[in-house]
Amino acid sequence: MAEHRRITIIVKGKNTYDKWTLTQWIYEIKDILEEEYNIEISVQEETTNDEYPIIAVEGIDVYEGLPGEEGYLIEILKKVLDEILQRKTKQDMEI
């Protein structure tokens, strides 16, 4: 069985309702993304002075604010994961 790649998603910002909601949504869709991409996702929170929550994937800020619904969040994260995993596949092929 292939080893699962570990992806870190960090939700940064002040401890607000929006940050809490965003973090909960990520936990709710985590299993879907892990299964679809054959990865392991680590969800972390970081308290910063940012007014609106920020999603960072693998250390790169990818979205600021609270998406209108979970479905939009899934699409944001899928686009980012496609880019990250495609880049990783290209690097593996060059070795």
N, C-alpha and C positions, 0 to 999 in steps of 0.2 A: 504494500500500500504506500502511495506517495506521501511524503511529508507535507503537512499543512504549512503554508506560509502564514506567518503572524503579521497582522496589520494593526497598527495602533491608531485609534481615533480618540482625539482629545477635544473635550468641550470646554472652551475657555470663556471667562467673563465673570462679572459680579454674580453673587448668589441671588439671582432673581427668579421669578416664576418662569420666565422664558427659558432661562438656562436649565432649570429643573425639567421643564416640559421637553425640551430638546434632548436632554440626556435620557429621559424615560422613553422617548420615541426611538432613539438609537438602540436601547436595550430591547425594545419590542420587535425591531426589524433585524436585529443582529443574527438570529438563527437563519433567517431567509437568505441573507447575504453570505453567511458562512457556507451554507449548503450549495448555493448557486455557484460560488467561486472556489469552493474547496479550500477555504482559508480559515484561520482562527482570528477573531477580532478581539482586541483588548480595548475596552472603553475606559477612559480616564477623565477626570475633571481637574481643572486648574482654575484657581481663583485669581483673576486679574482685575484691573480697573476698567476694562472694556465695558461700555454701557450695554451693548448688545452681545449675545453669545456668538462665539466664533467656533466653527468646526475646523479642526486641523486633522489631516490624514497623513500619516508618516512624516510629521513635522511641517507640513505645508498647509497654510490657511486656505481653505477651499470655499467657505461660505460664512457670511456674517448675517445674523438675525435668526428669526424663527420662521421656517417655511410655512405656508398657509395650511399644509396638511402633511400627514405622514407619507403619502404617495409621492409628493414632490421631494421629500427628503430621500426616499429610496432612489429616485431618479438622479439626484445630485450625487449620492454616494456611489451608485452604479457607474456613472460616467467617470468619476475619479478612480474607482477600482479598475475599470477597463483600461484606463491610461497607465496606471501603476503596474498592473500585471502584464500588459502588453510590452511595456518598457523592460520589465524583468525578463520576459521571454526572449526579447531581442538580445539582451545582454548575455543570456545563457547560450544563445545560438552562436554568438561571436567568439565564445571561449573555445 
